[in-house]
Amino acid sequence: MVSKFKLRAKSKESMIAYFLLLPFIGFYLLFTFYPLMQGFFISFYEWNITSDKVFIGLDNYKELFAEDAFWQALRHTFLYVVFSTPIFMFGAFLFAVIIDHKFIKGRALLRGVFFLPNVLAVSIVSIVWISIYQPYGGLLNNVLSLFGIEGSLAWLNDKNLVWPAITGLTFWWNTGYYMILYLAGLQEIPEDRYEAAQIDGANGWHTLRYITLPSLKRIHVLVLFLQAVASFKIFGQVFLTSEGGPGGASRTYIQYIYESGFQRFLMGKASAAAFVLFLVIMLVSMLQLRLLKNVNED
């Protein structure tokens, strides 16, 4: 009788839980799953919004893969993901370790200072950094001139400098968020581990290598994939500062989708490109789940 009572109570709790989840499932299906499926179906049509849809099968995908601009945008985005993600991770970890140190004064203020750029809109960030990157009178060139580096570098108009400039902008904008994640992880490490290591004669490098870094495995994986997915979707700061230039040198994958859909009105082709990006991000997310599983098993 007791087990039947517990079974009924458990079943009732499950029904209440499913009932409470219904609104969220409804919003997810309406605003996420339905647009996703609509985009997938549109990728098989030729459609410019004002005309009727014409079914063309896989022609959008064939045209996509045959276009140099598609591969150029994909290559730019992929290289940005590969090179910028370790930089952001290292910077966030370094700032977190420094600010978490007990001998640093004003730690609460520094956390706010580092995190503040993250709450700014992309338009504000872009305006600020366009001013900093100005070839004549820009803050960065003025600072470099103090060290004897002259030449009025055109950071946003030089194909060799535009990506370092965008990476620097994004680093300033986003690193504070990941720094907070690392700080949360650092504060979960038991203090007695460091005390035991000091008793055994461990120096700062040893505690960093054998205690701090291994204890932050989950944070490393989380930050790695949050930043990787965010880098695949980079658009706003690039479009507002360099507009993909010079000569398409900084055109990103999202900008390619935007130009296909809202400038050339090739909605089917833009949908096909968006679905390819969806598959790439899904593969990255599956890899994240696999890594997290391995970390949890260690």
Backbone torsions as a table, in degrees:
resi	resn	phi	psi	omega
1	MET	NA	-38.6	-179.0
2	VAL	-65.0	-42.7	-178.9
3	SER	-65.7	-36.9	178.4
4	LYS	-65.1	-39.1	179.8
5	PHE	-63.8	-43.5	178.8
6	LYS	-64.4	-38.2	-179.4
7	LEU	-64.5	-41.6	178.7
8	ARG	-66.2	-40.9	179.3
9	ALA	-64.0	-40.6	179.1
10	LYS	-66.6	-41.0	178.7
11	SER	-64.2	-39.1	179.1
12	LYS	-65.5	-41.1	178.3
13	GLU	-63.1	-39.1	179.1
14	SER	-64.6	-41.6	180.0
15	MET	-64.0	-40.1	178.2
16	ILE	-64.5	-41.0	179.6
17	ALA	-63.0	-44.8	179.2
18	TYR	-64.6	-37.6	179.8
19	PHE	-64.3	-41.5	179.4
20	LEU	-69.0	-26.9	179.9
21	LEU	-80.2	-16.9	-174.8
22	LEU	-54.8	-45.5	179.5
23	PRO	-59.8	-40.9	-179.5
24	PHE	-68.2	-38.9	177.2
25	ILE	-64.7	-40.0	178.6
26	GLY	-61.9	-46.2	178.5
27	PHE	-63.9	-38.5	179.5
28	TYR	-63.8	-45.7	-179.4
29	LEU	-65.4	-39.5	-175.3
30	LEU	-74.1	-43.6	-171.3
31	PHE	-103.9	-8.7	179.1
32	THR	-120.5	-57.8	-174.5
33	PHE	-69.2	-44.3	-178.9
34	TYR	-63.1	-48.2	176.2
35	PRO	-61.0	-35.6	178.8
36	LEU	-61.9	-46.1	179.7
37	MET	-67.9	-37.1	177.5
38	GLN	-62.4	-43.9	178.1
39	GLY	-61.5	-39.2	179.4
40	PHE	-64.9	-43.3	180.0
41	PHE	-67.5	-38.7	-179.6
42	ILE	-64.4	-27.0	-178.6
43	SER	-65.2	-12.4	178.3
44	PHE	-99.1	8.9	-177.2
45	TYR	-122.6	155.5	167.7
46	GLU	-97.2	119.5	-171.1
47	TRP	-156.2	130.2	178.5
48	ASN	-117.1	28.5	178.9
49	ILE	77.4	-48.7	-175.3
50	THR	-84.7	-19.8	-177.4
51	SER	-101.4	171.8	175.2
52	ASP	-74.0	152.5	178.6
53	LYS	-75.1	137.0	177.6
54	VAL	-120.8	121.1	-178.0
55	PHE	-70.4	124.0	-179.9
56	ILE	-126.9	12.3	176.6
57	GLY	65.4	-127.9	-175.5
58	LEU	-93.3	12.9	-175.6
59	ASP	-61.5	-36.2	178.4
60	ASN	-61.2	-41.8	179.9
61	TYR	-68.1	-39.4	178.8
62	LYS	-63.9	-43.5	178.9
63	GLU	-65.1	-37.2	179.8
64	LEU	-61.0	-51.0	-175.3
65	PHE	-71.5	-16.0	179.1
66	ALA	-92.8	-2.5	-174.7
67	GLU	-96.8	129.5	-179.4
68	ASP	-63.9	-36.9	-178.1
69	ALA	-62.5	-34.2	178.1
70	PHE	-63.5	-49.5	-178.1
71	TRP	-68.7	-33.7	177.4
72	GLN	-63.2	-47.2	-179.9
73	ALA	-64.6	-40.3	179.1
74	LEU	-65.1	-41.0	179.8
75	ARG	-65.0	-44.3	178.6
76	HIS	-58.2	-47.0	-177.0
77	THR	-65.7	-42.9	-178.3
78	PHE	-63.9	-44.3	179.1
79	LEU	-63.9	-37.3	177.6
80	TYR	-62.9	-42.5	179.1
81	VAL	-61.4	-45.8	-175.1
82	VAL	-66.2	-42.4	-173.7
83	PHE	-88.8	-33.1	-174.9
84	SER	-82.6	-33.0	-174.8
85	THR	-59.9	-47.8	177.3
86	PRO	-62.1	-34.9	179.5
87	ILE	-63.9	-45.6	179.9
88	PHE	-64.4	-41.1	-179.3
89	MET	-64.2	-46.7	-178.7
90	PHE	-63.6	-43.9	-179.9
91	GLY	-61.9	-45.5	-179.5
92	ALA	-63.7	-42.1	179.6
93	PHE	-65.1	-43.6	-179.0
94	LEU	-62.4	-47.1	179.0
95	PHE	-61.0	-40.9	-178.5
96	ALA	-63.8	-44.1	-179.4
97	VAL	-63.4	-42.3	-178.9
98	ILE	-65.5	-48.2	-176.5
99	ILE	-69.5	-28.5	-179.1
100	ASP	-76.0	-12.3	-177.5
101	HIS	-68.3	136.1	-174.5
102	LYS	-65.6	-26.2	-175.2
103	PHE	-84.2	-3.7	177.5
104	ILE	-82.3	124.1	179.9
105	LYS	-86.8	148.7	178.6
106	GLY	69.1	37.2	-176.0
107	ARG	-63.1	-39.1	-179.9
108	ALA	-62.9	-39.9	178.9
109	LEU	-65.9	-42.2	-179.6
110	LEU	-64.0	-37.0	177.1
111	ARG	-60.8	-43.4	178.8
112	GLY	-64.6	-40.6	-179.3
113	VAL	-63.7	-44.5	-179.4
114	PHE	-69.8	-33.7	-176.0
115	PHE	-83.1	-24.0	-173.8
116	LEU	-52.8	-45.8	-179.0
117	PRO	-56.7	-27.1	-176.3
118	ASN	-65.9	-22.9	-178.2
119	VAL	-89.2	-5.9	-179.2
120	LEU	-79.3	149.1	177.2
121	ALA	-73.0	154.7	-177.6
122	VAL	-61.2	-32.5	179.7
123	SER	-65.5	-41.3	179.3
124	ILE	-65.8	-46.3	179.5
125	VAL	-58.6	-42.7	-178.1
126	SER	-65.6	-42.4	179.3
127	ILE	-61.6	-44.0	-179.8
128	VAL	-60.0	-46.2	-174.4
129	TRP	-80.1	-24.0	171.0
130	ILE	-62.1	-40.2	177.8
131	SER	-65.6	-43.2	-179.7
132	ILE	-64.0	-35.9	-175.0
133	TYR	-89.5	6.8	-179.6
134	GLN	-57.7	134.3	-179.4
135	PRO	-61.9	-38.1	-178.4
136	TYR	-116.4	116.1	179.2
137	GLY	86.7	0.0	177.8
138	GLY	-71.7	148.7	-176.5
139	LEU	-59.2	-43.6	-175.2
140	LEU	-64.2	-45.8	178.8
141	ASN	-65.3	-34.5	177.1
142	ASN	-64.9	-41.1	178.4
143	VAL	-65.2	-43.6	179.6
144	LEU	-63.3	-33.1	179.6
145	SER	-65.5	-26.4	176.6
146	LEU	-65.0	-25.1	179.5
147	PHE	-100.0	13.5	176.5
148	GLY	85.7	7.7	178.9
149	ILE	-94.3	104.1	-178.0
150	GLU	-107.5	169.6	173.9
151	GLY	132.2	-2.4	179.3
152	SER	48.0	64.1	-176.3
153	LEU	-62.8	131.9	178.8
154	ALA	-92.4	82.7	-170.8
155	TRP	-58.5	-38.8	-175.4
156	LEU	-96.4	-1.5	-178.9
157	ASN	-122.0	14.0	177.5
158	ASP	-118.3	123.9	-174.8
159	LYS	-63.6	-20.9	177.9
160	ASN	-87.4	-15.7	-176.3
161	LEU	-110.6	-16.5	-171.4
162	VAL	-64.7	-39.3	-179.5
163	TRP	-72.4	-42.0	171.9
164	PRO	-57.7	-36.8	179.0
165	ALA	-65.3	-44.6	179.9
166	ILE	-66.2	-38.7	178.7
167	THR	-64.1	-41.3	178.0
168	GLY	-63.4	-42.4	177.2
169	LEU	-59.4	-48.8	-177.1
170	THR	-67.9	-34.6	176.7
171	PHE	-59.7	-48.0	179.9
172	TRP	-62.5	-35.6	-174.5
173	TRP	-76.7	-42.6	-167.7
174	ASN	-105.8	-20.1	-170.7
175	THR	-61.9	-31.8	-178.8
176	GLY	-59.6	-35.8	179.5
177	TYR	-64.2	-45.9	179.7
178	TYR	-70.3	-30.0	176.4
179	MET	-61.4	-39.5	178.8
180	ILE	-63.8	-38.9	177.4
181	LEU	-62.6	-43.3	178.7
182	TYR	-65.7	-38.4	178.5
183	LEU	-61.0	-42.0	178.3
184	ALA	-61.6	-40.3	178.4
185	GLY	-66.9	-40.4	-179.9
186	LEU	-62.9	-37.1	-177.4
187	GLN	-75.7	-11.2	176.3
188	GLU	-88.5	-9.9	179.4
189	ILE	-76.1	123.7	-178.6
190	PRO	-59.5	134.6	-177.6
191	GLU	-65.0	-28.9	-176.9
192	ASP	-65.5	-22.1	176.2
193	ARG	-64.3	-43.9	179.0
194	TYR	-67.4	-38.6	179.8
195	GLU	-64.4	-40.4	178.4
196	ALA	-65.9	-38.7	179.7
197	ALA	-65.6	-39.3	179.0
198	GLN	-64.8	-38.3	177.8
199	ILE	-62.6	-35.8	179.5
200	ASP	-80.5	0.7	176.0
201	GLY	91.0	15.4	-179.2
202	ALA	-73.2	140.0	176.7
203	ASN	-93.9	-174.7	-177.1
204	GLY	-61.0	-40.1	179.6
205	TRP	-65.1	-41.3	-180.0
206	HIS	-63.9	-42.6	179.9
207	THR	-66.9	-35.1	178.1
208	LEU	-66.4	-43.4	-174.4
209	ARG	-75.6	-40.4	-171.6
210	TYR	-102.0	-11.4	179.8
211	ILE	-120.5	-56.6	-172.8
212	THR	-66.1	-55.2	-175.9
213	LEU	-62.0	-47.7	179.0
214	PRO	-64.0	-31.8	-178.6
215	SER	-72.0	-15.5	-177.2
216	LEU	-105.3	23.3	-177.2
217	LYS	-55.8	-46.9	-177.2
218	ARG	-65.1	-37.9	179.2
219	ILE	-67.0	-40.1	177.9
220	HIS	-58.2	-47.0	-178.4
221	VAL	-65.4	-42.4	-179.7
222	LEU	-61.6	-49.1	-178.8
223	VAL	-65.4	-39.7	179.9
224	LEU	-55.5	-48.3	-173.9
225	PHE	-85.4	-28.3	172.4
226	LEU	-61.9	-44.9	-178.6
227	GLN	-71.8	-37.8	179.7
228	ALA	-62.5	-46.0	179.5
229	VAL	-65.3	-41.7	178.1
230	ALA	-62.8	-36.9	-179.8
231	SER	-68.8	-35.9	176.7
232	PHE	-61.7	-29.2	-176.2
233	LYS	-98.9	14.9	-177.3
234	ILE	-61.3	131.8	-179.0
235	PHE	-155.6	-60.2	-168.2
236	GLY	-53.7	-53.5	-175.8
237	GLN	-66.6	-31.9	178.7
238	VAL	-71.8	-47.0	-177.0
239	PHE	-63.8	-36.6	-176.3
240	LEU	-81.6	-23.0	-178.4
241	THR	-98.6	-47.5	-175.9
242	SER	-114.8	-11.1	-176.6
243	GLU	55.4	28.5	178.6
244	GLY	85.9	-2.4	-176.6
245	GLY	-93.0	-176.1	-0.6
246	PRO	-80.0	137.4	178.5
247	GLY	61.2	33.2	179.5
248	GLY	78.5	9.3	-176.3
249	ALA	-65.9	-22.3	180.0
250	SER	-121.4	20.1	177.2
251	ARG	-67.9	127.1	-178.9
252	THR	-99.6	172.7	-177.1
253	TYR	-66.5	-40.8	179.2
254	ILE	-65.7	-36.0	177.2
255	GLN	-65.5	-36.4	176.3
256	TYR	-61.1	-42.9	177.8
257	ILE	-63.6	-43.9	-180.0
258	TYR	-60.5	-45.9	-179.0
259	GLU	-66.1	-38.8	179.7
260	SER	-65.8	-41.4	-173.7
261	GLY	-85.0	-42.7	-169.4
262	PHE	-110.6	-4.6	173.7
263	GLN	-113.4	-39.6	178.3
264	ARG	-99.8	-6.7	178.0
265	PHE	55.5	35.8	174.3
266	LEU	-97.4	77.6	-171.7
267	MET	-65.8	-36.4	178.7
268	GLY	-64.5	-43.8	-179.6
269	LYS	-67.6	-41.1	178.0
270	ALA	-62.7	-39.2	178.7
271	SER	-66.0	-39.1	177.8
272	ALA	-62.6	-43.7	178.8
273	ALA	-63.6	-40.1	179.3
274	ALA	-64.8	-37.4	-179.5
275	PHE	-70.1	-34.0	175.0
276	VAL	-62.2	-42.7	177.7
277	LEU	-63.7	-38.9	177.0
278	PHE	-58.0	-42.9	179.7
279	LEU	-64.8	-40.2	180.0
280	VAL	-63.0	-46.3	-178.8
281	ILE	-67.5	-34.8	177.5
282	MET	-63.7	-40.5	177.7
283	LEU	-63.4	-41.5	177.8
284	VAL	-62.8	-40.6	179.5
285	SER	-65.6	-39.0	177.5
286	MET	-64.0	-37.9	177.2
287	LEU	-64.8	-37.6	177.9
288	GLN	-61.1	-45.3	-180.0
289	LEU	-62.2	-38.0	179.4
290	ARG	-66.1	-43.4	178.6
291	LEU	-64.9	-42.5	178.9
292	LEU	-61.6	-37.6	178.9
293	LYS	-64.1	-42.5	179.1
294	ASN	-64.6	-39.2	179.3
295	VAL	-64.8	-41.4	-179.7
296	ASN	-67.2	-29.4	-179.8
297	GLU	-78.3	-22.5	-179.5
298	ASP	-66.8	NA	NA
